[in-house]
């Protein structure tokens, strides 16, 4: 039996307007090599100037994970050669990062576990290599973009724990609004360090780094494949030969990892303090600004449960994304009940968003859904009618709730006089069944409700039930 050891390095692109050491824009999707200047091109004589906003966002992250924040820190040069790194070194942090030790609590299969975070340091991103047939090109738009590299302790023991940790991290950086964490655009990407050891052994064996994973699904598959590969090598007696310290890539089409290059040790990068950058001193004012972070997902979840009486499972769904939280809180602002908002958002609307349809592109904003819920809570329409209207809204990507109520003939009759009249007619026409009901045949109550609803079309089912019970005693 073997134990899996997993440590993760996550690169989060900070959502500053300009790059970390120059004033070039950080916008995504621009024409190649247009968001560049002498500094990010590494031209002689160009000097870096640290972006204060990047430091502030690093402090915010450190506060979110209850980490030690170093008031004094140093930028270093990490030396290596690669075509997308024009200076032949990356400005990063080594011995004294902005954010020191912290932790995150995750939950897997009902069990909670604390994952240690070793450090989170600021650094610049490299450019991007583009391979087209036999030709390779370099786009340096991304060069010098601010990154926060978050390094975990090797505390995870399964792919499920790794994914739970990453989802929690992803949620935090979005809730404190330091990154859009768009995995498809590379704003949140992960390197996984994976090794195995016999259960009961405390030694750490050779670790393999799987590089640039950018979806939770592929992260899980890559880790699971690599663990199996290493276990098979151990059992076949070829572990030392086949499992070497290296960087591997995950082939998403074949579901396998393959060797990319040998993995360097920190000494190979020849770190030394960058002579072009002064040591960083964080003022008390900047420290206060950075620590003033919005409500975190776990805090928001507990508030929803305690303040609104929402079930834990529903609260977990709501805090699973920043968009859902904002949508839910906007709905409450239109004067509907938390229970109604939760049910219609979590169950009814989200249940209908299939394929490429999302909360952002479905055409139903928080005001529109809140209006629908309000009409149900006012008993202007029934819950069943509300669902019919929602179907039309989703199909048409929007609409007017009140116009649909009229055009679909769904407005409820809330006139007690009309409902009582219908009840009297039904009971008079079914005297024998009334006697049976009064003699103990309670199931006939549903029959009476159905008959009254047919007679008083559009009547409120709840009011029909109340008035029938009164009339039947």
C-alpha positions in Angstrom: 0.0 0.0 0.0 1.2 3.5 -0.9 0.6 7.0 0.3 0.4 9.9 -2.2 2.2 13.1 -1.4 1.1 16.2 -3.3 2.2 19.8 -3.1 0.9 22.5 -5.4 2.3 25.7 -6.8 -0.4 28.0 -8.1 0.3 31.1 -10.3 -2.4 33.8 -9.9 -2.4 36.7 -12.4 -3.2 39.8 -10.4 -5.8 42.1 -11.9 -3.7 45.3 -11.9 -4.2 47.6 -14.9 -0.5 47.7 -15.6 2.4 45.3 -15.4 4.4 44.7 -12.2 7.5 46.6 -13.3 6.4 48.9 -16.1 3.3 50.9 -17.3 2.3 48.5 -20.1 -1.4 47.3 -20.0 -2.1 43.8 -18.8 -5.2 43.3 -21.1 -5.7 39.8 -22.6 -6.1 39.0 -26.2 -4.3 41.9 -27.8 -2.3 41.6 -31.1 1.1 39.9 -30.4 3.9 42.1 -29.0 1.8 45.3 -28.8 1.6 45.6 -24.9 5.4 45.9 -24.6 8.1 48.4 -23.8 11.9 48.5 -23.2 11.4 47.2 -19.6 9.4 44.1 -20.4 11.5 43.5 -23.5 14.6 43.5 -21.3 16.4 46.1 -23.4 19.7 47.5 -22.0 19.3 50.5 -19.7 15.6 50.0 -19.0 14.9 49.9 -15.2 12.0 48.2 -13.4 9.7 50.2 -11.0 7.5 48.1 -8.6 3.7 48.4 -9.0 2.3 49.4 -5.6 -1.1 47.9 -6.4 0.5 44.4 -6.9 2.0 44.6 -3.4 -1.4 45.7 -1.9 -3.1 42.7 -3.6 -0.4 40.3 -2.2 -1.1 41.7 1.3 -4.9 41.1 0.8 -4.2 37.5 -0.1 -1.9 37.0 3.0 -4.7 38.4 5.2 -7.2 36.0 3.7 -5.2 33.0 4.6 -4.1 34.3 8.1 -0.5 34.4 6.9 2.6 36.2 8.2 3.1 39.4 6.0 6.6 40.6 5.8 6.9 44.3 6.1 10.4 44.1 4.5 11.0 41.9 1.5 13.4 41.5 -1.3 13.2 40.9 -5.1 15.7 38.5 -6.6 16.8 37.4 -10.0 15.9 33.8 -11.0 18.4 33.0 -13.8 17.4 30.7 -16.6 17.3 30.8 -20.4 14.1 30.3 -22.4 13.0 32.0 -25.6 10.0 33.7 -23.9 12.2 35.3 -21.2 14.1 38.1 -23.0 16.2 39.2 -20.0 17.4 35.5 -19.4 16.3 36.0 -15.8 12.9 36.4 -14.1 12.4 38.9 -11.3 10.9 36.9 -8.4 11.3 36.6 -4.7 13.3 33.9 -2.9 14.4 34.2 0.7 12.1 37.0 1.9 8.7 36.9 0.1 5.8 39.3 0.8 3.6 36.6 2.3 5.0 34.0 4.7 3.3 30.9 6.3 -0.5 30.6 6.2 -3.1 27.9 5.8 -6.4 26.9 4.3 -9.1 24.5 5.6 -10.6 22.2 3.0 -13.4 19.6 3.3 -13.5 16.3 1.4 -16.2 13.7 2.0 -17.4 15.5 5.1 -13.9 15.5 6.7 -12.0 18.8 7.3 -8.3 19.2 6.9 -5.9 22.1 7.1 -3.4 22.5 4.3 -0.3 24.6 5.0 0.8 27.3 2.7 4.6 27.9 2.7 4.7 31.2 1.0 3.2 33.5 -1.6 5.6 35.7 -3.5 5.3 38.3 -6.2 7.0 37.7 -9.6 6.8 38.7 -13.2 5.3 36.3 -15.8 7.2 35.2 -18.9 6.0 35.6 -22.5 4.3 32.9 -24.5 5.8 30.6 -27.1 3.6 29.8 -30.1 4.4 26.7 -32.1 3.0 26.5 -35.6 4.3 23.5 -37.6 8.0 23.9 -37.9 8.0 27.5 -36.9 8.0 28.9 -33.3 7.1 32.4 -32.4 7.3 34.4 -29.2 4.6 36.8 -28.0 5.8 39.0 -25.1 2.5 40.7 -24.3 2.3 38.6 -21.1 6.0 39.3 -20.1 6.2 41.3 -16.9 2.5 40.6 -16.0 2.2 40.5 -12.2 1.9 37.0 -10.7 1.4 35.8 -7.1 2.9 32.4 -6.8 1.3 30.4 -3.9 3.3 27.4 -2.7 1.6 24.8 -0.5 3.1 22.4 1.9 3.1 18.7 0.7 0.0 18.1 2.8 -2.4 16.7 0.2 -2.9 12.9 0.0 -5.3 12.5 -3.0 -6.4 14.2 -6.2 -9.7 15.0 -4.5 -7.9 16.9 -1.7 -5.8 18.8 -4.3 -8.9 19.8 -6.3 -10.7 20.9 -3.0 -7.7 23.0 -2.1 -7.5 24.6 -5.6 -11.2 25.4 -5.6 -11.0 27.0 -2.2 -8.0 29.1 -3.4 -9.7 30.0 -6.6 -12.8 31.1 -4.7 -10.7 33.3 -2.3 -8.7 35.2 -4.9 -12.0 36.0 -6.7 -13.9 37.0 -3.6 -11.2 39.4 -2.4 -11.1 40.6 -6.1 -7.3 40.4 -6.7 -7.7 38.3 -9.8 -10.4 37.1 -12.3 -8.8 33.7 -12.0 -9.8 32.7 -15.5 -8.3 29.3 -16.0 -8.9 29.3 -19.8 -6.9 32.5 -20.2 -4.1 31.4 -17.8 -4.9 33.7 -15.0 -5.0 30.8 -12.6 -2.7 27.9 -13.4 -1.2 25.1 -11.3 2.0 23.0 -11.2 1.5 19.8 -9.2 4.4 18.1 -7.4 3.6 14.4 -7.0 5.4 11.6 -5.2 4.6 8.3 -3.5 5.9 6.4 -0.5 5.0 3.1 1.3 2.4 3.7 3.9 4.0 4.3 7.3 7.2 5.6 5.7 8.1 9.2 6.7 10.7 9.7 3.9 10.0 11.9 0.9 10.9 10.2 -2.3 11.5 11.6 -5.8 8.9 14.2 -6.8 7.7 14.9 -10.3 6.4 18.3 -11.3 3.4 18.3 -13.7 3.4 21.8 -15.4 0.7 24.3 -16.4 -2.5 22.5 -15.5 -5.5 24.9 -16.1 -8.7 23.0 -15.3 -9.8 21.2 -12.2 -10.8 18.1 -14.2 -7.4 17.8 -15.9 -5.6 18.5 -12.6 -7.4 15.5 -11.0 -6.7 13.2 -14.0 -3.0 14.2 -14.3 -2.4 13.5 -10.6 -4.2 10.2 -10.7 -2.3 9.1 -13.8 1.0 10.1 -12.3 0.4 8.3 -9.0 -0.5 5.1 -10.9 2.6 5.4 -13.1 4.9 5.8 -10.0 3.2 2.9 -8.1 3.6 0.6 -11.2 7.3 1.5 -11.5 7.8 0.8 -7.8 6.0 -2.6 -8.0 7.9 -3.5 -11.2 11.3 -2.7 -9.5 12.1 0.1 -11.9 11.2 3.1 -9.7 14.7 4.6 -9.5 15.1 4.3 -13.3 11.7 5.6 -14.4 10.8 8.1 -11.7 13.3 10.9 -11.8 13.1 14.5 -10.8 11.7 16.1 -13.9 9.0 18.4 -15.3 6.2 16.6 -17.1 3.3 17.8 -19.2 -0.2 16.3 -19.2 -1.5 15.2 -22.6 -5.2 15.9 -22.2 -6.2 13.9 -25.4 -4.4 10.7 -24.2 -4.8 11.2 -20.4 -1.1 10.6 -19.7 1.8 12.6 -18.5 5.0 12.8 -20.6 8.5 14.1 -19.9 9.2 17.7 -20.8 12.6 18.5 -19.3 14.8 17.8 -16.2 13.7 19.6 -13.1 16.2 22.2 -11.7 17.0 22.7 -8.0 16.8 26.2 -6.5 20.6 26.4 -6.6 20.5 26.0 -10.4 18.7 29.3 -10.7 21.5 31.2 -9.0 19.2 33.5 -7.1 20.6 36.8 -6.0 19.0 40.2 -5.0 18.0 42.3 -8.0 20.4 45.3 -8.0 17.9 47.4 -10.0 15.2 47.2 -7.3 15.4 48.5 -3.7 14.3 46.3 -0.9 10.6 46.6 -0.3 9.3 48.3 2.8 5.5 48.2 3.3 4.2 51.2 5.2 1.6 50.9 7.9 -0.9 52.7 5.6 -0.4 50.3 2.7 -0.6 47.4 5.2 -4.0 48.6 6.4 -5.3 49.1 2.9 -4.2 45.6 1.9 -5.7 44.0 5.0 -9.2 45.6 4.4 -10.6 42.7 2.4 -14.2 41.8 1.6 -16.1 39.0 3.2 -14.6 35.6 2.5 -16.6 32.6 1.2 -16.6 30.8 4.6 -17.7 33.9 6.4 -20.4 34.6 3.9 -21.7 31.0 4.1 -22.0 31.3 7.9 -23.8 34.6 7.7 -26.3 33.3 5.2 -27.1 30.4 7.5 -27.4 32.5 10.6 -28.9 35.7 9.2 -31.2 34.2 6.6 -31.9 30.7 8.0 -30.6 29.1 4.8 -29.7 25.4 4.8 -26.0 24.6 4.8 -26.1 22.9 1.4 -27.9 25.8 -0.2 -25.4 28.3 1.4 -22.5 26.2 -0.1 -24.0 26.5 -3.6 -24.5 30.2 -3.2 -20.9 30.8 -2.1 -19.4 28.6 -4.8 -19.0 31.6 -7.0 -18.8 35.4 -6.6 -21.4 35.8 -9.3 -23.9 33.7 -7.5 -23.4 35.6 -4.2 -23.9 38.9 -5.9 -26.9 37.7 -7.8 -28.5 36.3 -4.6 -27.9 39.5 -2.6 -29.2 41.7 -5.4 -32.4 39.6 -5.4 -32.9 40.2 -1.7 -32.6 43.9 -2.4 -35.9 43.7 -4.4 -37.8 42.7 -1.2 -38.2 39.0 -1.6 -37.7 36.4 1.1 -34.2 34.7 1.4 -36.0 31.3 1.2 -37.7 32.3 -2.1 -34.5 33.7 -3.6 -32.5 30.6 -2.7 -35.0 28.1 -4.0 -35.7 29.9 -7.3 -32.0 30.7 -7.9 -30.4 27.4 -6.8 -33.0 24.9 -7.9 -35.2 26.5 -10.6 -32.8 28.8 -12.6 -29.5 26.9 -12.2 -31.3 23.7 -12.9 -32.3 25.0 -16.4 -28.8 26.3 -17.3 -27.5 23.6 -19.6 -24.7 23.4 -22.1 -23.2 26.9 -22.8 -26.0 28.7 -21.0 -24.7 30.4 -17.8 -25.9 32.8 -15.2 -24.1 35.6 -17.1 -25.5 34.9 -20.6 -29.0 33.5 -19.9 -30.6 36.9 -20.2 -32.3 36.6 -16.7 -30.8 39.2 -14.4 -31.4 39.4 -10.6 -34.2 41.9 -11.0 -36.1 39.8 -13.5 -35.9 36.6 -11.4 -36.8 38.6 -8.2 -39.9 40.0 -9.9 -41.0 36.5 -10.8 -40.4 35.3 -7.2 -42.2 38.4 -5.9 -45.3 37.6 -7.9 -45.4 34.1 -6.5 -44.9 35.4 -2.9 -47.7 37.9 -3.5 -49.9 35.0 -4.6 -50.5 36.8 -7.9 -49.4 33.5 -9.6 -48.9 30.0 -8.3 -45.5 28.4 -7.9 -46.4 26.1 -10.8 -47.3 29.1 -13.0 -44.0 30.7 -12.0 -42.1 27.7 -13.3 -44.0 27.9 -16.6 -43.0 31.5 -16.9 -39.4 30.8 -16.1 -39.3 28.2 -18.9 -40.4 30.9 -21.3 -37.8 33.4 -19.9 -35.0 30.9 -20.3 -36.1 29.9 -23.8 -36.3 33.6 -24.9 -33.3 34.7 -22.9 -35.4 37.3 -21.0 -38.8 38.9 -21.1 -41.4 40.8 -19.0 -42.9 38.8 -16.1 -46.1 40.8 -15.8 -46.8 40.7 -19.6 -46.3 36.9 -19.6 -48.7 36.5 -16.6 -51.4 38.2 -18.7 -50.6 36.7 -22.1 -50.4 33.2 -20.6 -53.6 33.6 -18.5 -51.8 32.6 -15.3 -53.0 35.3 -12.8 -54.5 33.7 -9.7 -58.0 34.5 -8.4 -57.6 35.8 -4.9 -61.2 36.9 -4.4 -62.5 34.9 -1.5 -66.1 35.4 -2.6 -65.4 33.7 -6.0 -63.6 30.8 -4.3 -66.3 30.3 -1.7 -69.0 30.3 -4.4 -67.0 27.6 -6.3 -66.7 25.5 -3.1 -70.4 25.7 -2.4 -71.2 24.5 -5.9 -68.7 21.6 -5.7 -70.0 20.4 -2.3 -73.6 20.7 -3.3 -73.0 18.6 -6.4 -71.1 15.9 -4.4 -73.2 15.5 -1.2 -72.5 11.8 -1.0 -68.7 12.4 -1.0 -69.1 15.1 1.6 -70.8 12.6 3.9 -68.0 10.0 3.2 -65.3 12.7 4.0 -67.0 13.6 7.3 -67.2 9.9 8.3 -63.5 9.7 8.1 -62.5 9.3 4.4 -59.9 12.1 4.5 -58.4 11.3 1.1 -61.5 12.8 -0.5 -60.1 16.3 0.4 -57.8 16.2 -2.6 -60.8 15.4 -4.8 -62.6 18.5 -3.5 -59.5 20.7 -4.0 -59.2 19.5 -7.6 -62.9 20.2 -8.4 -62.8 23.7 -6.9 -59.6 24.5 -8.9 -61.3 23.4 -12.1 -64.4 25.6 -11.3 -62.5 28.6 -10.0 -59.8 28.7 -12.7 -56.7 30.6 -11.5 -57.6 30.3 -7.8 -54.8 30.3 -5.3 -54.3 26.6 -4.2 -53.3 27.7 -0.7 -56.4 29.8 -0.3 -58.7 27.0 -1.7 -57.2 24.6 0.9 -57.8 27.1 3.7 -61.4 27.9 2.8 -62.3 24.2 2.1 -61.0 23.2 5.5 -63.1 25.9 7.1 -66.2 24.9 5.2 -65.8 21.1 5.8 -65.0 21.7 9.5 
